[in-house]
Protein backbone atom coordinates (compact mmCIF):
# COMPACT_ATOMS: atom_id res chain seq x y z
CA UNK A 1 0.00 0.00 0.00
CA UNK A 2 2.81 2.36 0.92
CA UNK A 3 4.66 1.62 -2.33
CA UNK A 4 1.46 2.12 -4.35
CA UNK A 5 0.76 5.38 -2.59
CA UNK A 6 4.25 6.67 -3.35
CA UNK A 7 3.84 5.70 -7.02
CA UNK A 8 0.55 7.61 -7.27
CA UNK A 9 2.15 10.63 -5.61
CA UNK A 10 5.08 10.43 -8.02
CA UNK A 11 2.77 10.36 -11.05
CA UNK A 12 0.74 13.27 -9.68
CA UNK A 13 3.95 15.19 -9.03
CA UNK A 14 5.16 14.69 -12.60
CA UNK A 15 1.90 15.77 -14.18
CA UNK A 16 1.52 18.62 -11.72
CA UNK A 17 4.99 19.92 -12.55
CA UNK A 18 4.31 19.69 -16.28
CA UNK A 19 1.07 21.59 -15.89
CA UNK A 20 2.70 24.31 -13.85
CA UNK A 21 5.58 24.59 -16.33
CA UNK A 22 3.13 25.00 -19.20
CA UNK A 23 1.22 27.69 -17.31
CA UNK A 24 4.49 29.40 -16.44
CA UNK A 25 5.45 29.42 -20.11
CA UNK A 26 2.18 31.10 -20.98
CA UNK A 27 2.67 33.67 -18.24
CA UNK A 28 6.18 34.49 -19.45
CA UNK A 29 5.00 34.75 -23.08
CA UNK A 30 2.22 37.11 -22.03
CA UNK A 31 4.75 39.34 -20.25
CA UNK A 32 7.03 39.23 -23.31
CA UNK A 33 4.21 40.35 -25.61
CA UNK A 34 3.07 43.08 -23.20
CA UNK A 35 6.48 44.69 -22.77
CA UNK A 36 7.73 44.03 -26.30
CA UNK A 37 10.49 41.60 -25.39
CA UNK A 38 9.79 38.92 -28.00
CA UNK A 39 11.54 40.60 -30.93
CA UNK A 40 13.80 42.87 -28.93
CA UNK A 41 17.39 42.29 -30.00
CA UNK A 42 19.16 45.23 -28.39
CA UNK A 43 18.51 48.13 -26.08
CA UNK A 44 20.04 51.32 -24.79
CA UNK A 45 18.79 53.24 -21.79
CA UNK A 46 19.99 56.00 -19.49
CA UNK A 47 18.98 57.13 -16.04
CA UNK A 48 19.80 59.38 -13.12
CA UNK A 49 19.31 58.77 -9.44
CA UNK A 50 21.13 57.40 -6.43
CA UNK A 51 23.66 54.62 -6.02
CA UNK A 52 25.04 53.25 -2.75
CA UNK A 53 28.33 51.64 -1.74
CA UNK A 54 27.28 48.40 -0.11
CA UNK A 55 29.38 47.21 2.80
CA UNK A 56 30.86 50.68 3.30
CA UNK A 57 28.47 52.15 5.87
CA UNK A 58 29.39 54.38 8.77
CA UNK A 59 27.99 51.89 11.28
CA UNK A 60 27.22 48.16 11.00
CA UNK A 61 23.68 47.45 9.75
CA UNK A 62 23.34 50.97 8.27
CA UNK A 63 22.75 51.73 4.62
CA UNK A 64 25.90 52.26 2.57
CA UNK A 65 26.76 55.86 1.68
CA UNK A 66 24.74 57.22 -1.21
CA UNK A 67 25.97 59.16 -4.24
CA UNK A 68 24.34 61.08 -7.06
CA UNK A 69 24.41 58.85 -10.11
CA UNK A 70 24.23 59.10 -13.88
CA UNK A 71 23.87 55.67 -15.44
CA UNK A 72 23.64 54.19 -18.92
CA UNK A 73 23.56 50.68 -20.34
CA UNK A 74 23.76 49.20 -23.82
CA UNK A 75 22.56 45.63 -24.27
CA UNK A 76 22.94 43.04 -27.00
CA UNK A 77 20.42 40.38 -25.99
CA UNK A 78 21.40 38.00 -28.78
CA UNK A 79 25.03 37.88 -27.63
CA UNK A 80 24.20 38.21 -23.96
CA UNK A 81 26.60 41.14 -23.62
CA UNK A 82 26.12 44.60 -22.13
CA UNK A 83 28.14 47.70 -21.37
CA UNK A 84 27.48 49.81 -18.28
CA UNK A 85 28.69 53.30 -17.46
CA UNK A 86 28.24 54.86 -14.03
CA UNK A 87 29.25 58.36 -12.97
CA UNK A 88 29.08 59.15 -9.25
CA UNK A 89 29.32 62.52 -7.54
CA UNK A 90 29.35 63.43 -3.87
CA UNK A 91 25.97 63.63 -2.15
CA UNK A 92 26.58 63.51 1.61
CA UNK A 93 27.81 66.64 3.36
CA UNK A 94 29.68 65.97 5.52
CA UNK A 95 30.82 62.64 4.07
CA UNK A 96 29.90 59.63 6.16
CA UNK A 97 31.17 56.11 5.46
CA UNK A 98 33.52 54.99 2.69
CA UNK A 99 32.97 54.35 -1.02
CA UNK A 100 35.86 56.64 -1.94
CA UNK A 101 34.47 59.62 -0.05
CA UNK A 102 34.74 62.47 -0.17
CA UNK A 103 34.55 62.63 -3.96
CA UNK A 104 36.29 65.78 -5.19
CA UNK A 105 35.65 64.96 -8.85
CA UNK A 106 33.40 62.66 -10.82
CA UNK A 107 34.02 58.98 -10.16
CA UNK A 108 33.61 56.86 -13.30
CA UNK A 109 33.18 53.11 -13.50
CA UNK A 110 31.85 50.60 -15.97
CA UNK A 111 32.79 47.99 -18.49
CA UNK A 112 31.52 45.17 -20.67
CA UNK A 113 29.88 42.17 -19.05
CA UNK A 114 29.01 38.80 -20.58
CA UNK A 115 26.09 36.83 -19.20
CA UNK A 116 28.09 33.66 -19.78
CA UNK A 117 30.80 34.79 -17.39
CA UNK A 118 28.66 34.45 -14.27
CA UNK A 119 25.54 35.47 -12.41
CA UNK A 120 25.51 38.53 -10.18
CA UNK A 121 23.45 41.52 -9.13
CA UNK A 122 24.21 43.25 -12.46
CA UNK A 123 23.04 40.35 -14.62
CA UNK A 124 20.38 41.24 -17.19
CA UNK A 125 17.83 38.93 -15.58
CA UNK A 126 18.11 40.86 -12.32
CA UNK A 127 18.17 44.42 -13.66
CA UNK A 128 15.97 44.62 -16.79
CA UNK A 129 12.48 43.09 -17.20
CA UNK A 130 13.28 42.08 -20.78
CA UNK A 131 16.43 40.34 -19.58
CA UNK A 132 14.42 38.38 -17.03
CA UNK A 133 11.82 37.40 -19.65
CA UNK A 134 14.44 36.16 -22.12
CA UNK A 135 16.16 34.13 -19.39
CA UNK A 136 12.85 32.64 -18.18
CA UNK A 137 11.90 31.67 -21.74
CA UNK A 138 14.96 29.44 -22.03
CA UNK A 139 14.59 27.94 -18.56
CA UNK A 140 12.08 25.47 -17.18
CA UNK A 141 9.93 27.82 -15.10
CA UNK A 142 7.11 27.06 -12.71
CA UNK A 143 4.24 29.34 -11.76
CA UNK A 144 2.26 29.96 -8.60
CA UNK A 145 -0.69 32.26 -7.99
CA UNK A 146 -0.34 34.53 -4.96
CA UNK A 147 -2.09 37.40 -3.24
CA UNK A 148 0.32 40.12 -2.18
CA UNK A 149 -1.06 43.21 -0.51
CA UNK A 150 -4.59 42.14 -1.55
CA UNK A 151 -3.50 42.09 -5.19
CA UNK A 152 -3.39 38.96 -7.35
CA UNK A 153 0.14 38.17 -8.51
CA UNK A 154 1.84 35.33 -10.31
CA UNK A 155 5.23 34.17 -9.13
CA UNK A 156 7.32 32.55 -11.84
CA UNK A 157 10.41 30.69 -10.66
CA UNK A 158 13.38 29.13 -12.44
CA UNK A 159 16.96 28.16 -11.70
CA UNK A 160 19.82 30.13 -13.25
CA UNK A 161 23.27 28.62 -13.83
CA UNK A 162 22.08 25.43 -12.17
CA UNK A 163 22.10 26.92 -8.64
CA UNK A 164 20.46 30.34 -8.31
CA UNK A 165 16.72 30.35 -7.59
CA UNK A 166 15.18 33.30 -9.45
CA UNK A 167 11.64 34.50 -8.82
CA UNK A 168 9.67 37.01 -10.82
CA UNK A 169 6.43 38.62 -9.62
CA UNK A 170 3.93 39.54 -12.35
CA UNK A 171 0.83 41.66 -11.85
CA UNK A 172 -2.59 41.39 -13.50
CA UNK A 173 -1.43 43.69 -16.32
CA UNK A 174 1.31 41.22 -17.32
CA UNK A 175 4.02 43.54 -16.06
CA UNK A 176 7.01 42.30 -14.10
CA UNK A 177 7.07 44.17 -10.78
CA UNK A 178 9.93 42.47 -8.96
CA UNK A 179 12.71 39.93 -9.39
CA UNK A 180 14.51 38.29 -6.50
CA UNK A 181 17.25 35.74 -5.99
CA UNK A 182 19.90 34.77 -3.46
CA UNK A 183 23.56 35.40 -4.24
CA UNK A 184 26.80 34.67 -2.35
CA UNK A 185 28.38 37.56 -0.49
CA UNK A 186 31.94 37.32 0.84
CA UNK A 187 30.95 38.89 4.15
CA UNK A 188 27.38 37.77 4.87
CA UNK A 189 27.02 34.56 2.84
CA UNK A 190 23.71 33.99 1.07
CA UNK A 191 21.91 37.32 0.69
CA UNK A 192 18.62 38.28 -0.91
CA UNK A 193 18.94 40.49 -4.01
CA UNK A 194 15.68 42.08 -5.14
CA UNK A 195 14.97 44.52 -7.97
CA UNK A 196 11.65 46.36 -8.32
CA UNK A 197 10.28 47.82 -11.55
CA UNK A 198 7.52 50.44 -11.71
CA UNK A 199 6.07 53.34 -13.70
CA UNK A 200 6.26 51.57 -17.06
CA UNK A 201 6.12 53.80 -20.15
CA UNK A 202 6.00 53.07 -23.85
CA UNK A 203 9.20 53.73 -25.79
CA UNK A 204 8.74 53.06 -29.52
CA UNK A 205 6.54 50.03 -28.85
CA UNK A 206 8.54 48.69 -25.91
CA UNK A 207 7.30 49.10 -22.37
CA UNK A 208 10.09 49.86 -19.96
CA UNK A 209 10.04 50.82 -16.26
CA UNK A 210 11.04 54.39 -15.57
CA UNK A 211 11.84 53.53 -11.95
CA UNK A 212 14.23 50.69 -11.06
CA UNK A 213 15.21 50.03 -7.44
CA UNK A 214 17.56 47.32 -6.21
CA UNK A 215 18.26 46.14 -2.68
CA UNK A 216 20.90 43.69 -1.54
CA UNK A 217 20.59 42.09 1.85
CA UNK A 218 17.70 44.45 2.54
CA UNK A 219 19.84 47.55 1.96
CA UNK A 220 19.58 49.99 -0.97
CA UNK A 221 21.93 49.34 -3.87
CA UNK A 222 20.56 51.83 -6.42
CA UNK A 223 17.46 53.79 -7.34
CA UNK A 224 17.34 54.93 -10.96
CA UNK A 225 14.86 57.15 -12.79
CA UNK A 226 14.99 56.12 -16.44
CA UNK A 227 14.60 58.97 -18.92
CA UNK A 228 15.64 57.59 -22.29
CA UNK A 229 15.13 54.13 -23.84
CA UNK A 230 16.10 53.16 -27.40
CA UNK A 231 14.79 49.72 -28.41
CA UNK A 232 16.79 47.84 -31.08
CA UNK A 233 19.47 50.53 -31.07
CA UNK A 234 22.67 49.94 -32.99
CA UNK A 235 24.84 48.24 -30.38
CA UNK A 236 28.32 46.94 -31.16
CA UNK A 237 29.58 44.82 -28.31
CA UNK A 238 31.80 41.80 -27.99
CA UNK A 239 32.11 39.56 -24.96
CA UNK A 240 35.40 40.16 -23.18
CA UNK A 241 37.89 37.32 -23.32
CA UNK A 242 37.73 35.14 -20.20
CA UNK A 243 40.47 35.95 -17.73
CA UNK A 244 41.62 33.53 -15.06
CA UNK A 245 41.60 34.87 -11.50
CA UNK A 246 44.76 36.80 -10.74
CA UNK A 247 47.21 34.82 -8.65
CA UNK A 248 47.57 36.24 -5.15
CA UNK A 249 51.16 37.11 -4.35
CA UNK A 250 52.06 38.19 -0.83
CA UNK A 251 55.36 40.04 -0.69
CA UNK A 252 56.73 40.40 2.86
CA UNK A 253 58.66 43.67 3.20
CA UNK A 254 60.70 43.68 6.39
CA UNK A 255 60.49 46.94 8.31
CA UNK A 256 62.27 45.88 11.50
CA UNK A 257 63.07 42.68 13.33
CA UNK A 258 59.80 40.74 13.59
CA UNK A 259 57.74 43.34 11.68
CA UNK A 260 56.70 42.91 8.05
CA UNK A 261 54.49 44.78 5.62
CA UNK A 262 52.61 42.07 3.67
CA UNK A 263 52.40 43.85 0.36
CA UNK A 264 50.79 43.04 -2.97
CA UNK A 265 47.08 43.42 -2.26
CA UNK A 266 44.52 46.18 -2.53
CA UNK A 267 44.51 46.05 1.26
CA UNK A 268 47.93 45.25 2.68
CA UNK A 269 48.43 43.59 6.06
CA UNK A 270 50.95 43.94 8.86
CA UNK A 271 52.60 40.97 10.56
CA UNK A 272 54.15 41.61 13.99
CA UNK A 273 55.89 38.76 15.79
CA UNK A 274 55.87 38.43 19.58
CA UNK A 275 57.59 35.76 21.68
CA UNK A 276 54.69 33.30 21.87
CA UNK A 277 52.15 34.73 19.41
CA UNK A 278 51.92 36.82 16.25
CA UNK A 279 49.62 39.69 15.32
CA UNK A 280 48.16 40.23 11.84
CA UNK A 281 46.51 43.59 11.20
CA UNK A 282 43.96 43.44 8.35
CA UNK A 283 42.47 40.22 6.95
CA UNK A 284 42.87 40.98 3.24
CA UNK A 285 40.70 42.72 0.68
CA UNK A 286 38.74 39.59 -0.21
CA UNK A 287 38.63 35.92 0.65
CA UNK A 288 41.34 34.89 -1.83
CA UNK A 289 43.69 37.51 -0.39
CA UNK A 290 42.87 36.42 3.17
CA UNK A 291 43.69 32.80 2.31
CA UNK A 292 46.98 33.90 0.72
CA UNK A 293 47.83 35.90 3.85
CA UNK A 294 47.01 32.93 6.07
CA UNK A 295 49.34 30.68 4.07
CA UNK A 296 52.13 33.29 4.15
CA UNK A 297 51.81 33.87 7.89
CA UNK A 298 51.95 30.13 8.54
CA UNK A 299 55.22 29.95 6.59
CA UNK A 300 56.75 32.92 8.36
CA UNK A 301 55.70 32.24 11.97
CA UNK A 302 54.78 28.54 12.10
CA UNK A 303 53.00 27.12 15.12
CA UNK A 304 52.41 30.49 16.76
CA UNK A 305 49.05 31.57 18.11
CA UNK A 306 47.55 34.23 15.83
CA UNK A 307 45.83 37.43 16.88
CA UNK A 308 43.96 39.09 14.02
CA UNK A 309 43.18 42.78 14.39
CA UNK A 310 40.12 43.82 12.43
CA UNK A 311 40.25 47.58 11.92
CA UNK A 312 36.55 48.02 11.11
CA UNK A 313 33.50 46.43 9.53
CA UNK A 314 33.82 47.52 5.87
CA UNK A 315 33.58 44.66 3.39
CA UNK A 316 37.15 45.02 2.09
CA UNK A 317 38.44 44.72 5.67
CA UNK A 318 36.23 41.90 6.94
CA UNK A 319 36.15 39.55 3.92
CA UNK A 320 37.99 36.41 4.90
CA UNK A 321 37.51 37.00 8.63
CA UNK A 322 35.70 33.67 8.90
CA UNK A 323 38.74 31.96 7.39
CA UNK A 324 40.97 33.43 10.09
CA UNK A 325 38.48 32.20 12.69
CA UNK A 326 38.63 28.74 11.13
CA UNK A 327 42.39 28.86 11.61
CA UNK A 328 41.88 29.49 15.33
CA UNK A 329 42.82 33.17 15.33
CA UNK A 330 41.61 35.44 18.12
CA UNK A 331 39.87 38.47 16.61
CA UNK A 332 40.31 41.93 18.13
CA UNK A 333 37.61 44.31 16.90
CA UNK A 334 35.58 47.20 18.25
CA UNK A 335 32.72 46.40 20.62
CA UNK A 336 30.30 48.05 18.19
CA UNK A 337 30.79 45.04 15.88
CA UNK A 338 29.63 42.35 18.31
CA UNK A 339 26.09 41.90 16.97
CA UNK A 340 27.15 42.32 13.33
CA UNK A 341 29.91 39.72 13.53
CA UNK A 342 27.60 37.34 15.34
CA UNK A 343 25.35 37.59 12.27
CA UNK A 344 28.38 37.11 10.02
CA UNK A 345 29.01 33.74 11.69
CA UNK A 346 25.37 32.61 11.85
CA UNK A 347 24.20 33.42 8.32
CA UNK A 348 23.81 30.53 5.85
CA UNK A 349 26.65 30.05 3.34
CA UNK A 350 25.15 27.42 1.04
CA UNK A 351 25.93 29.00 -2.36
CA UNK A 352 29.68 29.39 -1.87
CA UNK A 353 30.62 27.55 1.33
CA UNK A 354 33.85 28.58 3.02
CA UNK A 355 35.92 26.63 5.55
CA UNK A 356 33.83 27.97 8.42
CA UNK A 357 30.59 26.83 6.76
CA UNK A 358 32.02 23.35 6.29
CA UNK A 359 33.32 23.11 9.86
CA UNK A 360 31.80 25.74 12.17
CA UNK A 361 33.60 26.56 15.39
CA UNK A 362 33.30 29.00 18.25
CA UNK A 363 34.74 32.38 17.33
CA UNK A 364 37.21 33.92 19.78
CA UNK A 365 36.70 37.68 20.03
CA UNK A 366 38.15 40.46 22.15
CA UNK A 367 35.99 43.57 21.92
CA UNK A 368 37.88 46.87 22.11
CA UNK A 369 36.28 50.03 23.43
CA UNK A 370 38.88 52.78 23.86
CA UNK A 371 42.14 50.85 24.16
CA UNK A 372 43.63 47.35 24.44
CA UNK A 373 47.27 46.38 24.90
CA UNK A 374 49.13 43.30 23.64
CA UNK A 375 52.58 42.55 25.04
CA UNK A 376 55.08 39.77 25.62
CA UNK A 377 57.08 41.80 28.14
CA UNK A 378 59.40 43.14 25.48
CA UNK A 379 57.31 44.26 22.51
CA UNK A 380 54.06 46.13 23.05
CA UNK A 381 51.20 46.94 20.70
CA UNK A 382 48.45 49.37 21.63
CA UNK A 383 45.08 49.19 19.88
CA UNK A 384 43.24 52.52 19.91
CA UNK A 385 39.73 53.50 18.89
CA UNK A 386 39.84 56.47 16.51
CA UNK A 387 37.20 58.71 18.05
CA UNK A 388 34.82 60.74 15.95
CA UNK A 389 35.99 59.58 12.53
CA UNK A 390 33.12 59.68 10.02
CA UNK A 391 34.74 57.04 7.81
CA UNK A 392 33.59 54.36 10.27
CA UNK A 393 32.27 54.63 13.79
CA UNK A 394 34.30 51.61 14.92
CA UNK A 395 37.69 52.34 13.35
CA UNK A 396 40.79 51.05 15.15
CA UNK A 397 44.47 51.83 14.70
CA UNK A 398 47.48 49.96 16.10
CA UNK A 399 50.59 51.54 17.59
CA UNK A 400 53.98 50.08 18.56
CA UNK A 401 55.53 52.62 20.97
CA UNK A 402 59.04 51.08 21.04
CA UNK A 403 59.26 51.09 17.23
CA UNK A 404 57.27 54.38 16.95
CA UNK A 405 55.16 52.76 14.24
CA UNK A 406 51.48 53.50 13.57
CA UNK A 407 49.37 51.03 11.56
CA UNK A 408 46.32 52.74 10.10
CA UNK A 409 43.62 51.87 7.59
CA UNK A 410 41.75 53.89 4.94
CA UNK A 411 42.07 57.39 6.42
CA UNK A 412 45.73 57.77 5.44
CA UNK A 413 46.80 56.24 2.12
CA UNK A 414 50.13 56.70 0.40
CA UNK A 415 50.86 55.55 -3.14
CA UNK A 416 53.42 58.16 -4.25
CA UNK A 417 51.58 58.59 -7.54
CA UNK A 418 48.63 60.88 -8.30
CA UNK A 419 45.22 59.28 -7.73
CA UNK A 420 41.96 60.30 -9.49
CA UNK A 421 40.28 61.41 -6.27
CA UNK A 422 43.18 63.15 -4.53
CA UNK A 423 42.12 66.30 -2.63
CA UNK A 424 42.85 69.58 -4.42
CA UNK A 425 46.07 71.34 -3.50
CA UNK A 426 45.80 72.91 -0.08
CA UNK A 427 43.08 70.53 1.12
CA UNK A 428 43.00 67.43 3.26
CA UNK A 429 40.13 65.02 3.80
CA UNK A 430 38.11 65.34 7.01
CA UNK A 431 38.94 61.69 7.71
CA UNK A 432 42.69 62.38 7.66
CA UNK A 433 42.26 65.54 9.73
CA UNK A 434 40.47 63.50 12.37
CA UNK A 435 43.32 60.98 12.42
CA UNK A 436 45.74 63.81 13.14
CA UNK A 437 43.51 65.06 15.97
CA UNK A 438 43.42 61.59 17.54
CA UNK A 439 47.19 61.25 17.34
CA UNK A 440 47.57 64.58 19.15
CA UNK A 441 44.94 63.62 21.73
CA UNK A 442 46.73 60.34 22.50
CA UNK A 443 50.18 61.99 22.38
CA UNK A 444 51.60 59.22 20.21
CA UNK A 445 55.29 59.49 19.34
CA UNK A 446 55.40 58.31 15.72
CA UNK A 447 58.31 58.03 13.29
CA UNK A 448 56.69 55.88 10.58
CA UNK A 449 53.22 54.95 9.38
CA UNK A 450 52.03 51.70 7.89
CA UNK A 451 49.14 52.55 5.48
CA UNK A 452 46.96 49.52 4.66
CA UNK A 453 46.30 51.14 1.28
CA UNK A 454 49.68 52.00 -0.18
CA UNK A 455 53.02 50.58 -1.17
CA UNK A 456 54.90 50.21 2.09
CA UNK A 457 55.85 51.94 5.35
CA UNK A 458 56.31 55.72 5.01
CA UNK A 459 57.78 58.48 7.19
CA UNK A 460 55.41 60.20 9.61
CA UNK A 461 56.24 63.49 7.90
CA UNK A 462 54.03 62.36 5.00
CA UNK A 463 50.95 62.62 7.21
CA UNK A 464 51.80 66.22 8.03
CA UNK A 465 52.15 66.91 4.30
CA UNK A 466 48.65 65.54 3.72
CA UNK A 467 47.23 67.52 6.62
CA UNK A 468 48.63 70.70 5.12
CA UNK A 469 47.44 69.77 1.62
CA UNK A 470 50.96 69.51 0.22
CA UNK A 471 52.51 66.84 -2.04
CA UNK A 472 54.58 63.94 -0.70
CA UNK A 473 58.23 64.65 0.06
CA UNK A 474 60.07 61.34 0.20
CA UNK A 475 60.24 57.99 -1.55
CA UNK A 476 58.98 55.09 0.55
CA UNK A 477 61.28 53.49 3.11
CA UNK A 478 61.58 50.02 4.55
N, C-alpha and C positions, 0 to 999 in steps of 0.2 A: 504493500500500500504506500509506504514511504517513497519507494523508488518510483512508483507510478505517479505519485503526487509531484515529485521533483521533475519528472519528464513533462508533465502538463505545464508546470510553471515555466520550464525552459522554453517550451513551444510558445506559450503566451508572451514570454519575454522577447523572443525573437520577432514575433509578429508585431508586438507593441513597439519595439524599437524601429522596425521598418516603417510603421505607420507614422511615428513621430518624425522620423527622418524625412519622409515625404512631405509632411506638413511643414517642416522646417524649411525644406527647399522652396515650397510655395511662398512662405513668408519672406524668405530672402529675395526671391525673384520679384515679389511685389514691392519690396523696398527699392530694389535696383531700378525698376521701371519708374517708381515715383520720383526718385532723386536723379534719374538720368545716368545711372552708373553702367548700364548694359553695354553701351557703345563708346564709353568714355575711355580714350586711349592715353590721354595726358592731361595735365592740369597745372596751372600756376595760380597761386593766391598770395596775398599779402595782408598783413594785419599790424595793429598796434595794440599795446596793452601793458601788462605786467608780467615779469618773469621772476622766479625766486631761486635762490641758491640753496638747494636741499642739503641738509646736513651741516649747514654753516650758521646756525642760529646763535643768538646771543646767549640764550639759556637752553638747557636740555628741554625737549618737548615743545619748544616754541617754533613758530613758523620761521623758515629761512628768510634772510633779508631779501626785500623786493627791490626791483629795478624797473625803470621805464624801458619798454622794449619796442623795437621795430623788427618785424619778422616777415620772412618770405620763404616760399617753398615751391620748387618745380618738381613735377612728378612724371615719370614715364611708367605707367602701370604695366605695359607689356613687358618691359625689361625688369620691372621691380626695382627701379633705381630712383632716388630722389636727391635733390640738393637743397640744403637749408642754409639760410643766412640770418643771423641774429645780431642785432646791435643793441647793447645795453648802455644806459646812462644812469647816473646817480639819482636816487629818489629820496633816500632817508637823510635827514639833516637834524641832528648829527648822525653820522654813520653808526650802525649798530649791527654787530655780527661780522662775518667774513665775506666771501664771494668776491675778493679783490678790492673791497672798499678801503678808503673812499675812491671812487672813480673820478679822476681828474680829466679824462678824455673819454671818447666813445670806446667801448670794449666790443670788439668784433669776434664772432665765432661762427663756425659752420663747416660745411663739407658735404661730400657725396656719400650716400649710404645705400648699400645694397640689401634688399630684403633677404637674400640668401645668406648673408653673413651672420645673421643672428636675429634674436627677437628681444626687443627692449622697449622702453617707454616712448621712443621716437618712431617705432615701426608704423607703417601706414595703417595697419589694422587697428591701431590704438589711438590714432590722431586724426584720421579723416574718415567720414562715413563711407565714402566710396571705396576706400582701402579695406575697411572691414567687410563690406559687401563682397568684394572680389575674393577676399580670403575665404569667407564663409561659403561661397559658391563652389570652391574647389575642395572643401572639407566634407566631413560627414556630419552635418549639424543635427541637433535635436531641438525640439521646441516645447515650451511649457507656457500655458496661460496663467497669468498672475493678476492680482489686483494690488496696485501700489498707490497709496494716497487716494483711494477710492476711484482710481482710474484703471481701466483694463489695459494690460500690457502683455506683450509676448516676449518671453526670454528665449533667445536662440543661443545655443552653446555649441562650441566645437573645441578641438584640441589643436593647438599650433605647435609645430616643430616636435610633435610627439610627446610633449610634456606640459605645455602651458594651457590651462583651462581658460578659454575666452568666452565671455558672455556679452551678448548685445541685447539691449532693451528697446523694443519697438512699440510705438504708440498706435492708436487706432487710425491715424492718418498715414500709416506706413512710413513713418520717419524714425530714424535711429536717434534715440535720446541719450543713451549712455552705453559705453563699453567698459568692461572691467576684466582684469586678470590679476594673477599673482606672479611677481617676478622676484628673483633673488637680489638681495641687497647685501653688500659686504659688511655692513654694520648690524643691521636688524634682521637679516635672514629673509624669509618669505614676506613680502609686503604687498598690500593691495594697491594696484594702479587703476585709477578710474578716470575716464574722460567723458565729459558731458557736452552735448551739442544742442544748441537752441537757436531760435530766431532765424529759421531757414528763409532764404530768399532765392528768387530765380535769377540765374545768371546765364543768359543765352541758352535756355532750355535745361540747365542743370540746377537742381536745388542744392544749396550749400549753406551750412550754418554760419551765421555771422557772429556767433559767440561760441568759443571753444574754451573749456576750462578743464584743466587736468590736476588731479591730486595724486600724491604718492605717499602711502602710509598715512593717509588722512590729512596730509599737509599740502598747501597749495604749491603747485609746480609752475603753472602759467595760467594766465587768463587773457585771451586774445580776442579783439574785436576785428573781424574780417571786413575789409572794405573793397577789395578787388579780387575777382575770380575770373580766370580765363580758361574755359573748357577747351580741350583739344588744341592747346597752344603748341607752337613749335618748340619742342624741348629736345635738346641734344645732350644726352647724358650717357656715360659709360660706367659700368660697375668698376669700382677700384679693384686693382689686383689684390688678392688675399695676401695678407702679411702675417707671418708667424709672430706670436708674442715675443716682445723684446726680452732677451736674456737678462736676468737681474745680476748685476755685478756690484759687489760690495767692496769698496776700496778703503781699507783702514789707513788713515793718516795719523801717524803718531804725533801727539802734541807734547806730551811729557811722559815720564815713566808711569805706565799703567793707565794712560788716558789716550783714547783714540777717537778721531772723528770718522764715523763710518759713512763715507762719501759715496756718491753715485746714484742717489735717488732724488725724486722730487722733494721728499722730506728726508733729510739726513739724520742719523742717530748718533748719540754719544755713548761710548762704552768706558766706564770708569771701574777699575779693578781695586777691590779692597782685599784684606787678608783672607777672609773666609767667605766672601760673597762678591758679586759684581753687579753694577748698576747700569741699566740701559735706559737712556732717556729718548723717548719717541719710539713707537712701534714700527713705523714704516708707512708710506703713503697709501698702500693697498695691501691686500693679503699676500700677493706674490712677493712684495718687498719685505713684508714682515717675516715670511718664511725664509727668505734669503738672509735676513739679519739674524734670525735664530740659528741657522746653520753656521754663519760666520762666528757668532759669539761662542757657540759650542767648540769651534776649532781653537779660538783664541784663549778662552778661559774654561777649559773642560772641567766638568764635575764641580763647578762652583754654583752655589745657590744664586738665583737671579732675582733681582729687584727691578721691576719695570716701572718707570715713571711716566705716567700719562699726563701730558701737559694740559689737555682740555678735551672736550667732547666732540670736536669737529670731525667729520667723516675721514678726512685725510690724516687724522692723528689718532683715530681709534680703530680703523680697519686693521684686522689682524690681532686685535687685543685678545680675542678668544684663543688664538693659536698660542700666544704667550702663556695664557692660563693653562692650556693643555700641557705645556711644558713644565708646569709647576711654579711659574714665576709669581712673586708677590707683587700686586699692583698698587702703586701709590697714586692716588688721584684726589681731586677735591671732593669734599663732603657733599657738595651740590649734585654730584653725579651718582650718588648711591642708588636712587630709584631708577634712573635711566639705565645704568649698567646692569641692574638686576633684570630689567626687561631685555637687555641685550643678550643675557645668558638664557632667559626663559623662552624667547621667541622660537617658533619652529623654523628649522633650516632644512626643509625637505628637497628643495629644488637644486641647491648646490651645497650639499653637506660638507662641513669642515671637520677638522679633527675633534673639536669639542662636541659637535652634533653626533659624531660616531661613538665617542666615549665621554659622556659628560662627567664633570668632576666639580667639587666644591671650589669656587673661586676664593682666593686669598686677597683681601683688600685692606689697605690702610687708608683711611679717609683724612685728608689734610684740611685744616681750617685756615689758620694763619701761617703756621710754620711747623715743619718736622725736621729732625736731624738724623742723619745716618753717619755712623762712625765705626771704625775698628780700633780706635785708640790712637791712631797715627793720622789717617786721612779722614777728613770730615766733609760731608756734603749737606748743605742746608737747602730745604725745599720751601720756597716762599710763595704765598698767594699774591698775585699782582692785583692790588686793590683798584677798583674803579675803572678798569679797562673795558671799553665798550666793544672790543673785539670778541671777548667771551667773558662771561661773568665768573668763570671758574678757572681762569688761566693761572698756571703755575710756572715758576722759573726755578732753576737749580743753580746753586752757587758753591764753589769750592774755595774757602777763604785762604787756605795755605797756598794754593796755586793762583789765586786771584782771577779765577775763571768763572764767567757767567754763561750759563746755557739757557738760551731763550728761543721761543718759537713764535713765528708769524709777525710779531710786532717790531722786529728788527731783522731785515733781510739784507744780505750783502753779496752781490754777484760780480761787482767790478765791471759791469757792462751796462749800458743804458737799457732800461726796461720800458715797455709801452706805457705803463701807468705810474711812472715815477712822478713824485710831486714836482710842481714847477720850482724853478730856482727861488730860493729864499723861503720855501715852505717845508714843513714837516708834517707827517700825518698825526692826527690826535692820538692814535694808538701808540706811536713811538714817543710822543711827548709824555704820555702817561707812564711809559716804562721809565723814562728819565726821572720823573717825579717819585716813582717807587724806589728807585735806586738811591736817590737822595734821602728819602724818608728812612730807609733801612741802613743808611750809611755804609754801603758796601764798597769795599776797596777792590776795584776791578782793574786788571791790566789787559785782559783779552776777553773776547766774546765769541761764543760758539753759536752761530745762527743756524737753526734747523733748515731754513731755506737759504742756500748760499753755496759757496765752494769749499770753504774751510774756515778755521779759526782766524779771527781778525783782531787787530788792535782796538782797544777801548776807545781810542781817539776817533774811530770811525763813527761811533754813536754820536759823539758831540758834533761831528760834521753834519750828520743827518738832522740833528736837533736844530742846528743853525741854518739848515737848508742849503748846505754847501756840498760840492762834489767830494768823492772819496780822495784820500791823500796817499795811501800806500798800497802796494801789492799785498796779497794775502801772505800770512806767515804760518809756519807750522810749529 
